[in-house]
Amino acid sequence: MAPRPTHRNPTPPPIDPSIPGLAARRAAATAVATLLGPARGLALEDALAQSGRGLNLEPGDAALARAIATASFRRLGFLTAALEERLRDGLPQKTDLLALLVTGSAQILDLAVADHAAVDLSVRLAKADPQLTHLAPLVNAVLRRIVRERDDIRAAESDPLARNTPDWLAKRWIATYGEEAAQKIAAAHLEGAALDVTVRDDAEAWAEKLGGRRLALGSLRLEGREAVAGLPGYDEGAWWVQDAAAALPVRLLAPQPGERVADLCAAPGGKTAQVAAAGAHVTAVDRSAARLERLQRNLERLKLSAEIVTADALDLPEDKPFDAVLLDAPCSATGTIRRHPDVAWTKSEADIIRLAGLQRRLLDKAARLTIPGGRLVYCTCSLEPEEGPTQIADFLARNGEFERLPLDSERVGGHAELIDPNGDLRTLPSHLGGGSGRGGGLDGFFGSLLRRRV
Ligand SMILES: C[S@@+](CC[C@H](N)C(=O)[O-])C[C@H]1O[C@@H](n2cnc3c(N)ncnc32)[C@H](O)[C@@H]1O
């Protein structure tokens, strides 16, 4: 789907707060319109925070808004194709109208909400907007047709790589992984992600208490979708939420008790917690003070400690290098599309190129912060080669002082398929059965373990 022009209503008109579920639909539709329109770089989470402001959403409504907006992006290609076939003049140019139709059809096709609520509340939102009110009958007619033709629409949903992935990303993944693997990645994106947690000690006992499954990778996988804060062990800090793949880079680094470790892009702190829990002295650096506040709160709950430094990692002094350095670099995040499907539709090739430049500078800085004989782990949650293997090949070519320590499968619970031909970590959403409809999958992470020669 091509980027939309800027036909947006800057301040959405007021709605009747007494109608149950209307504010949640408004928050979802406004956030989706924002991301389909000019603010393409924004994350859905931030767009929802903006659109929810002033609507006084109850927690249940905020959760519904998030579910609707997420479902809209998860199947955006399929949804827009279904709409296009049912609109005489094709997809609307007005992003507000398109967002109403997309969020309405996502509710009908993918969420367990009543059809009449999905249709009627979308129509009400159209009527409440002076710029769309004359189009309310169109919204009504199209969404009713989606309800009637639901089975046919679902049956036609095939080939998620060609039909539910932006072209530029599909081409990249085919070039990088081959057609078959790219198909599996796109299929895994339709499934969403399980809830994985990293446990401090006694994973066996916590697996039982939480009703979770122990993965060979070390994490626990929980099947339910309960509110995390209500689960046993949360308040006492026995575990934290972290995708099983996101927990692997620290397993590569293998921090030892008493070691000095720098975590250069640390917030919100899942990896800092792992390093601290291993008994190392961790310096957690991030340039975002707001995100470091979250890290601080997370560590407090887990009763772990770290030296927290609010700084651009590129500006850190180099006079006291570290035994080990973790660089979980800012990246395009295309490995997290199962969780954040908006990423596929809001990021661009230019983002990848720009971020690869920043990663290169951060990696050179991380190298200067590593003692001779020390370890450096570079990782990203990206599927793109520029943010993974190419970055490391270039780094090794310009830094003769460093060598790669190729991984063996024991580091990753015996899953040899998670290690690429160079010996680096390469997880895919389709690994561990992702895309097979059985709740498998992993975030797409790249990681390389490097050593500074003595
Ligand atoms: C991928 S996230 C880190 C996730 C974190 N390691 C975890 O496991 O919870 C990347 C982080 O890098 C931070 N960041 C981006 N550029 C930075 C820079 N130049 N210096 C320090 N932090 C930076 C961002 O604020 C963001 O929190």
The ligand as a Gaussian input file, in Angstrom:
#p B3LYP/6-31G(d) Opt

LIG

0 1
 C       17.113000      -1.609000      21.395000
 S       16.838000      -0.423000      22.622000
 C       17.636000      -1.147000      24.008000
 C       16.867000      -2.239000      24.700000
 C       17.551000      -2.691000      25.992000
 N       18.912000      -3.090000      25.763000
 C       16.818000      -3.821000      26.666000
 O       17.215000      -4.970000      26.546000
 O       15.829000      -3.536000      27.366000
 C       17.962000       0.813000      22.127000
 C       18.195000       1.920000      23.153000
 O       19.279000       2.711000      22.663000
 C       19.118000       4.019000      23.150000
 N       20.040000       4.857000      22.350000
 C       19.928000       5.211000      21.051000
 N       21.013000       5.919000      20.657000
 C       21.830000       6.003000      21.744000
 C       23.087000       6.594000      21.983000
 N       23.731000       7.269000      21.030000
 N       23.628000       6.487000      23.218000
 C       22.982000       5.849000      24.204000
 N       21.767000       5.262000      24.035000
 C       21.211000       5.335000      22.823000
 C       17.644000       4.274000      22.989000
 O       17.218000       5.311000      23.867000
 C       17.062000       2.893000      23.373000
 O       16.688000       2.886000      24.733000

